[in-house]
Amino acid sequence: MSRPINKNLTDHELKIMKLFWDHDRASVRDILNMLDPPPAYTSLQTAVNNLVKKNYLKKDNSEKEHRFTARIDRLSYQNSVAENLIEDVYEGKAFDLALNLIENQKLSSDEIERIRQLLGELD
């Protein structure tokens, strides 16, 4: 999948991208029907067109109603955002981010066990 031009999405763009990730291929009208409350059609169309320009979505003109698909998958986006966070906020120190998350987020016992397993695999 292509790498996006911009590092991060706006909150509104991310909400739209989540719908494309969940529904693979959709028109602006399809996405409009999934949003609650729905924005104006033209506002959503502008946002979708911006996502095409930013290289997050691909436009398919083969049908009367244009369809769009994600150019970048959810995991790739999450990894990109995490890498940017590590570089921009934690000065390239992934350990500091990991430590912050472990110390400051409420983790379930299953999540703690998974972290232990991952650390065990590194030995």
C-alpha positions in Angstrom: 0.0 0.0 0.0 1.1 3.6 -0.7 2.6 5.7 2.1 0.5 8.8 2.8 1.8 12.2 2.0 0.7 13.7 5.4 1.7 12.2 8.7 -1.6 12.4 10.5 -5.3 12.7 9.7 -7.6 15.2 11.3 -10.2 13.8 13.7 -12.8 14.1 11.0 -10.6 12.4 8.4 -9.8 9.6 10.8 -13.5 9.0 11.5 -14.1 8.7 7.7 -11.0 6.4 7.2 -12.3 4.1 9.9 -15.4 3.6 7.9 -13.4 2.8 4.7 -11.2 0.4 6.7 -14.3 -1.4 8.0 -16.2 -1.4 4.7 -13.4 -1.8 2.1 -15.1 0.0 -0.8 -17.8 2.7 -0.6 -19.3 5.8 -2.2 -19.6 9.1 -0.5 -23.3 8.4 -0.1 -22.5 5.0 1.6 -20.2 6.8 4.1 -22.8 9.5 4.6 -25.4 6.9 5.6 -23.0 5.5 8.2 -22.3 8.8 10.0 -24.4 9.9 12.9 -25.2 12.7 12.7 -24.6 12.9 8.9 -22.8 16.0 7.7 -23.8 17.8 4.6 -23.1 15.7 1.5 -20.9 18.3 0.0 -18.8 18.6 3.2 -18.2 14.9 3.2 -17.4 14.9 -0.5 -14.8 17.6 0.1 -13.3 15.6 3.0 -13.2 12.4 0.8 -11.6 14.3 -2.1 -9.0 15.7 0.4 -8.2 12.1 1.5 -7.7 11.2 -2.2 -5.3 14.2 -2.6 -3.5 13.1 0.5 -3.1 9.6 -1.0 -5.2 7.9 1.7 -8.0 6.9 -0.6 -8.1 5.7 -4.2 -11.0 6.8 -6.5 -12.7 4.3 -8.8 -14.4 6.1 -11.7 -15.7 3.0 -13.5 -19.2 3.3 -12.1 -21.7 6.2 -12.2 -21.4 6.7 -8.5 -17.7 6.9 -7.7 -16.4 4.4 -5.2 -13.4 4.8 -3.0 -11.0 2.3 -1.3 -8.3 2.8 1.2 -4.7 3.1 -0.1 -3.3 2.5 3.3 -4.6 -0.1 5.8 -5.4 0.5 9.4 -2.3 -1.2 10.8 0.1 0.7 8.5 -1.5 4.0 9.6 -1.3 3.0 13.2 2.4 2.1 12.8 3.1 5.4 11.0 1.4 7.4 13.7 3.3 5.5 16.4 6.6 6.1 14.6 5.9 9.8 14.3 4.9 10.0 18.0 8.2 8.2 19.0 10.2 10.6 16.8 8.4 13.9 17.5 7.4 13.5 21.2 9.8 10.8 22.6 12.9 12.0 20.7 13.2 8.6 19.0 13.1 6.6 22.2 10.4 3.8 21.8 11.2 2.6 25.3 10.0 5.8 26.8 6.7 5.6 24.9 6.3 1.9 26.0 7.1 2.8 29.6 4.6 5.7 29.5 1.9 3.4 28.2 2.5 0.6 30.7 2.7 3.0 33.7 -0.2 5.3 32.8 -2.8 3.1 31.0 -5.0 0.6 32.7 -4.1 -2.8 31.3 -6.1 -5.9 31.7 -4.5 -9.1 33.1 -4.7 -10.6 29.5 -2.8 -7.6 28.1 -0.2 -7.8 30.9 0.2 -11.5 30.1 0.6 -10.8 26.4 3.4 -8.2 27.2 5.1 -10.8 29.3 4.9 -13.4 26.5 6.4 -10.9 24.0 9.2 -10.0 26.3 9.9 -13.7 26.9 10.2 -14.2 23.1 12.9 -11.5 23.0 15.2 -13.5 25.3 
